[in-house]
């Protein structure tokens, strides 16, 4: 198989998963927006397509833009690109319709395959193609998060994916793994901007040029920093930190353990809560994780397979940083820092937990894996690593400008596409957010 064909196949595989995830959804399912933080399914499908058109295809003089209005409608937050539709009003965009968004995706797919197979992209632009593929994988997870939130507001708990109900079991006893401290290397890459990172010196600082072939990238790889070595700019530069000896829990906190927290009035005892967290739960009235509800005296949770009985040995999901921190205090321990978490992950088992299975879209039983099933809140604020410099131009807005008032989550979840997970991945959300598939792992 030729190198250019492999690149096209990788692109089409990512695009095809988005199409598969949305194939069963009606136009009515894909249009509403259930809250400001979420986006309609239709918008996700169009936005990831716009990314390829905006940052790659528009630089080809022979390319004809599908619809100039889409630059306004489907730009997310790239100020350098220009004005955009207000985020809280994405659900009001009834036109283009779902069918036209499908045509848009086909149009861009055909144009992308053409330039990839012609070998018309240099290494810098191929790096942007790789970024675009990982960007679409991010939105595959976001799409499922947002769809779950939307369906949860429906009075009759609609089902996205049919599956047999899991049997509830008893969680394994919580055990601890000792991790030696000392000077540790953290992050991806090897220097100020390591291979595969989209940051200063990554080759992604500009739109790139159409010209002299694809350079020395290997089969199935996009440019110099691709394949298994890909990382976002916020994962580097690789740097050293000093850690004290610590212990980390061998598994995530489970639903059974969270029920004990509730039973001990954990949501009513201010001594466990950060000041902002206590104010937030007083304001919102939270008394349990997101999507939990008591039905006929029994705890249930909403899933992408509808409302189900709580499975006790599954990891708890849809808790905020505030809740995770309060639980850790109640348990007499703490959340790990992101540096502790990464050190434990790279020195532990490489086995993965549940990642995205379109026929499931739900975690499995809580086990000893660090990556998979649920994102895990850490004690770390989302801040730049030493030496971090965003890329020039619009792609430099991808991560760096969000490094304020956010907290880091590590791992991956049951709706993270396989191949998108890694030990250095830094997910981030505000402290009150809990519509992500977010849980926690303890440290001491």
C-alpha positions in Angstrom: 0.0 0.0 0.0 1.4 3.4 -0.9 2.1 6.0 1.7 -0.5 8.5 0.3 -3.2 5.7 0.3 -2.4 4.9 4.0 -2.8 8.5 4.9 -6.2 8.7 3.1 -7.3 5.5 4.8 -6.4 6.9 8.3 -8.4 10.0 7.5 -11.4 8.1 6.2 -11.4 5.7 9.2 -11.7 8.6 11.6 -14.4 10.3 9.5 -16.2 7.0 9.2 -16.5 6.5 12.9 -18.3 9.9 13.3 -20.7 8.8 10.6 -21.3 5.5 12.3 -21.9 7.1 15.6 -24.6 9.4 14.2 -26.2 7.1 11.6 -29.1 6.1 13.8 -29.9 9.7 14.9 -32.8 11.5 13.4 -32.7 15.2 12.3 -34.6 16.0 15.4 -32.0 14.3 17.6 -29.2 16.2 16.0 -30.5 19.7 16.1 -31.3 20.7 19.8 -28.8 22.1 22.3 -29.5 21.0 25.8 -27.3 23.6 27.6 -24.7 26.3 26.8 -21.8 23.9 27.5 -23.1 21.3 25.0 -23.5 21.5 21.2 -25.9 19.8 18.8 -24.8 16.6 17.1 -25.3 18.3 13.8 -22.9 21.2 14.8 -20.2 18.7 15.9 -20.4 16.9 12.5 -20.1 20.2 10.6 -17.5 21.8 12.9 -14.9 19.0 12.5 -15.5 19.1 8.7 -15.0 22.9 8.7 -11.6 22.4 10.5 -10.2 20.4 7.6 -11.7 22.9 5.1 -10.4 26.0 7.0 -6.9 24.9 7.9 -6.0 22.6 5.0 -8.2 22.9 1.9 -8.6 26.7 1.8 -4.8 26.9 1.2 -5.2 24.9 -2.1 -5.8 27.5 -4.9 -7.9 25.0 -6.8 -10.3 24.3 -3.9 -13.8 25.7 -4.1 -15.3 26.4 -0.6 -18.5 24.6 -0.1 -20.4 27.5 1.5 -18.8 30.7 2.8 -21.5 31.0 5.5 -20.2 27.9 7.2 -17.0 29.7 8.3 -19.3 31.8 10.6 -21.7 29.1 11.6 -19.2 26.3 12.5 -16.1 28.1 13.8 -15.9 27.3 17.5 -13.5 29.7 19.2 -10.8 30.7 16.7 -10.6 34.4 17.0 -8.0 34.7 14.3 -10.4 33.2 11.7 -13.1 35.8 12.3 -16.6 36.3 13.6 -18.6 33.3 14.6 -22.1 32.2 15.7 -22.7 32.6 19.5 -22.1 29.3 21.3 -25.3 29.5 23.4 -27.4 29.7 20.2 -26.0 26.8 18.2 -29.2 24.9 18.7 -31.1 27.6 16.8 -29.2 26.9 13.6 -31.9 24.9 11.7 -30.2 25.6 8.4 -28.2 24.0 7.0 -30.1 20.9 7.8 -28.8 17.4 8.7 -28.9 16.3 5.0 -26.9 19.3 3.9 -24.3 18.8 6.6 -24.0 15.2 5.3 -23.3 16.6 1.8 -20.8 19.0 3.3 -18.9 16.1 4.9 -18.9 14.1 1.6 -17.6 17.2 -0.3 -14.8 17.8 2.1 -13.9 14.1 2.4 -13.6 13.8 -1.4 -11.4 16.9 -1.5 -9.2 15.7 1.3 -8.7 12.2 -0.2 -7.8 13.8 -3.4 -5.0 16.0 -1.9 -3.7 13.2 0.2 -3.6 10.7 -2.6 -1.9 13.2 -4.9 0.9 13.7 -2.3 0.2 17.4 -2.5 0.8 18.2 1.1 4.1 19.1 2.8 5.0 17.9 6.3 3.6 21.0 7.9 0.2 20.5 6.4 0.3 16.8 7.0 0.8 17.6 10.7 -2.4 19.7 10.5 -4.2 16.7 9.0 -3.1 14.6 11.9 -4.2 17.3 14.3 -7.6 17.4 12.5 -8.0 13.7 12.9 -7.3 13.9 16.7 -9.6 16.9 16.8 -12.4 14.9 15.3 -11.8 12.1 17.8 -12.1 14.6 20.6 -15.5 15.6 19.1 -16.6 12.0 18.8 -16.4 11.9 22.6 -17.9 15.3 23.0 -20.7 14.4 20.7 -21.6 11.4 22.9 -21.3 13.5 26.1 -23.7 16.1 24.7 -26.1 13.6 23.3 -26.3 11.9 26.6 -27.1 15.2 28.3 -29.7 15.9 25.7 -31.4 12.5 26.0 -31.3 12.8 29.8 -33.7 15.7 29.7 -36.3 13.6 28.0 -39.2 12.5 30.2 -39.0 8.9 28.8 -35.3 8.3 28.9 -34.6 7.5 25.2 -32.1 4.8 24.2 -29.2 5.5 21.9 -27.6 2.1 22.0 -29.4 -1.1 23.0 -27.5 -3.5 25.2 -28.1 -6.1 27.8 -28.2 -4.8 31.3 -25.0 -5.4 33.4 -25.3 -7.4 36.5 -24.3 -5.6 39.7 -21.5 -7.0 41.7 -19.3 -6.3 44.7 -16.3 -4.1 44.0 -12.8 -5.5 44.6 -11.4 -4.3 47.9 -9.5 -1.0 47.5 -5.8 -1.6 47.5 -2.8 0.7 47.1 0.3 0.8 45.0 3.5 2.4 46.3 5.3 4.7 43.8 8.8 5.9 44.5 9.3 9.6 44.5 12.3 11.6 43.2 13.0 13.6 40.1 10.5 12.5 37.3 10.2 13.4 33.7 6.7 14.5 32.8 5.0 15.2 29.5 5.3 14.3 25.8 8.2 15.1 23.5 11.8 15.7 24.3 12.5 19.4 24.3 10.9 22.8 23.9 8.5 21.3 21.4 9.0 17.6 20.9 8.0 15.5 17.9 4.3 15.3 17.4 3.4 18.3 19.5 1.5 21.2 18.1 3.3 24.2 19.7 6.3 26.4 19.2 8.6 24.9 16.5 6.2 22.1 15.7 5.8 23.0 12.1 2.2 23.9 12.7 2.6 27.6 13.2 1.1 28.5 9.9 -1.4 27.2 7.3 1.3 25.3 5.5 1.9 25.1 1.8 0.7 22.8 -1.0 3.7 21.6 -2.9 6.6 19.2 -2.9 5.1 16.0 -1.6 4.7 14.6 1.9 8.3 14.2 2.9 9.6 11.4 5.0 6.5 10.4 7.0 6.1 6.6 7.2 3.1 4.6 6.2 -0.1 5.7 7.9 1.6 8.7 9.4 1.0 12.4 8.9 4.2 14.3 8.9 7.1 14.2 11.3 5.3 13.9 14.6 2.5 11.5 13.9 1.4 8.0 14.6 1.8 6.8 18.2 4.0 9.8 19.0 1.2 12.4 18.5 0.5 14.7 21.4 -1.2 18.1 21.8 0.9 21.1 22.6 -0.4 21.3 26.1 1.3 17.9 26.8 4.7 19.4 26.6 7.5 20.4 26.8 8.7 17.4 28.6 10.2 18.6 31.9 11.3 17.4 35.3 9.4 17.6 38.6 10.2 16.4 42.1 7.7 14.0 43.8 7.6 12.7 47.3 6.9 9.0 47.7 3.2 8.3 47.4 0.6 5.6 47.1 -2.1 5.5 44.5 -5.4 3.5 44.5 -5.3 0.4 42.3 -8.8 1.2 40.9 -11.2 4.1 40.6 -13.9 5.0 43.2 -17.0 2.9 42.6 -20.7 3.5 42.7 -20.9 1.4 45.9 -18.4 3.6 47.7 -20.2 6.8 46.5 -23.4 5.5 48.1 -21.5 5.3 51.4 -20.5 9.0 51.0 -24.2 9.9 50.4 -25.4 7.8 53.3 -22.9 9.6 55.6 -24.5 12.9 54.6 -21.4 13.8 52.4 -23.5 16.3 50.5 -24.7 18.0 53.7 -21.4 18.3 55.6 -19.5 21.5 54.8 -16.3 20.3 56.4 -15.5 18.2 53.4 -16.1 20.9 50.8 -14.1 23.7 49.3 -15.8 27.0 49.8 -16.7 27.4 46.1 -17.9 23.8 46.0 -20.1 24.2 49.0 -21.6 27.3 47.6 -22.2 25.5 44.3 -24.0 22.5 45.8 -26.1 24.8 47.9 -27.1 26.7 44.8 -27.8 23.7 42.6 -29.2 21.4 45.2 -26.9 18.5 44.2 -27.3 15.4 46.4 -25.8 12.8 44.1 -23.7 12.5 40.9 -25.1 13.7 37.6 -27.8 11.5 36.1 -28.5 9.7 39.4 -32.1 9.4 40.4 -34.0 7.4 43.0 -36.8 5.4 41.4 -39.1 3.5 43.8 -36.4 3.8 46.5 -33.7 2.4 44.3 -30.8 4.4 42.8 -30.6 4.5 39.0 -28.5 6.4 36.5 -29.1 7.6 33.0 -26.9 5.9 30.4 -26.8 6.0 26.6 -28.9 2.8 26.9 -31.6 4.6 28.9 -32.2 4.7 32.6 -30.6 1.7 34.3 -30.2 0.4 37.8 -27.0 1.4 39.4 -24.2 -1.2 39.0 -22.3 -1.1 42.3 -18.9 -2.2 41.0 -18.7 0.2 38.1 -16.6 3.4 38.6 -18.7 6.4 39.6 -19.3 8.8 36.7 -20.4 12.4 36.2 -18.9 13.9 39.3 -17.4 17.4 39.4 -14.0 18.4 40.7 -15.8 19.8 43.7 -17.5 16.4 44.4 -14.3 14.4 43.8 -12.3 16.6 46.2 -15.0 16.4 48.9 -15.2 12.6 48.6 -11.4 12.3 48.9 -11.5 14.5 52.1 -14.3 12.4 53.5 -12.3 9.3 52.8 -9.3 10.7 54.7 -7.0 10.8 51.6 -6.7 13.1 48.6 -6.7 13.4 44.8 -3.4 12.8 43.1 -1.6 15.6 41.3 -1.5 15.2 37.6 2.3 14.5 37.9 1.7 11.7 40.4 -1.0 10.3 38.2 1.3 10.3 35.1 4.2 8.8 37.0 1.9 6.0 38.3 0.5 5.4 34.8 3.8 5.0 33.0 5.2 2.7 35.8 2.1 0.6 36.0 0.2 -1.8 33.7 -0.3 -0.8 30.1 -3.7 -2.6 30.0 -6.6 -0.4 29.0 -10.0 -0.3 30.5 -13.2 0.3 28.5 -12.7 2.6 25.6 -15.2 3.6 23.0 -17.3 0.6 21.8 -20.2 2.0 19.7 -22.3 -1.0 20.9 -21.8 -0.1 24.5 -20.8 3.5 25.3 -20.5 2.7 29.0 -17.7 1.7 31.4 -17.1 -1.8 32.6 -16.4 -3.1 36.1 -13.8 -1.0 38.0 -10.4 -2.6 37.6 -6.8 -1.9 38.0 -6.2 -0.1 34.7 -5.2 3.6 34.8 -6.5 4.5 31.4 -10.1 3.8 30.3 -13.6 3.6 31.8 -13.6 7.1 33.3 -11.6 10.3 33.2 -10.1 11.0 36.7 -9.9 14.3 38.3 -6.5 15.4 39.7 -5.6 18.0 42.3 -3.8 20.0 39.6 -5.0 23.3 38.0 -4.7 23.4 34.2 -1.5 25.5 33.7 1.2 25.6 31.0 4.3 23.4 31.5 7.6 25.3 31.8 8.7 26.5 28.4 5.2 26.1 26.8 4.7 28.5 23.9 1.5 28.3 21.7 1.9 28.1 18.0 1.5 31.3 15.9 -1.8 31.8 14.1 -5.2 30.3 14.7 -4.1 26.8 15.6 -2.2 28.3 18.6 -5.7 28.9 20.1 -6.3 25.2 20.4 -5.3 24.8 24.0 -3.2 27.5 25.5 -5.9 30.2 25.9 -8.0 28.0 28.2 -5.3 27.7 30.9 -7.4 29.6 33.5 -9.9 28.3 36.1 -9.8 24.7 34.8 -8.7 21.5 36.5 -6.9 18.6 34.9 -8.3 15.1 34.4 -6.2 12.2 33.3 -6.8 8.8 31.8 -9.6 8.2 29.3 -13.2 7.2 29.3 -15.6 4.6 27.9 -16.4 7.1 25.1 -12.8 8.0 24.2 -12.0 6.6 20.8 -9.4 3.8 20.8 -6.0 5.2 19.8 -6.8 8.7 21.1 -5.8 7.8 24.7 -2.3 8.1 26.2 -0.6 8.6 29.6 0.4 12.2 28.9 -3.1 13.3 27.8 -4.3 16.4 29.7 -8.1 16.8 29.6 -9.5 19.8 31.4 -12.8 21.2 32.6 -14.1 23.8 35.1 -14.5 22.6 38.7 -18.3 22.5 38.5 -18.5 20.5 35.2 -19.8 17.0 35.3 -21.4 16.1 32.0 -18.1 14.5 31.0 -17.5 10.8 31.9 -15.6 12.0 34.9 -14.7 10.1 38.1 -11.8 9.8 40.5 -8.9 7.8 41.8 -7.5 8.4 45.2 -3.9 9.0 46.4 -2.2 9.3 49.8 
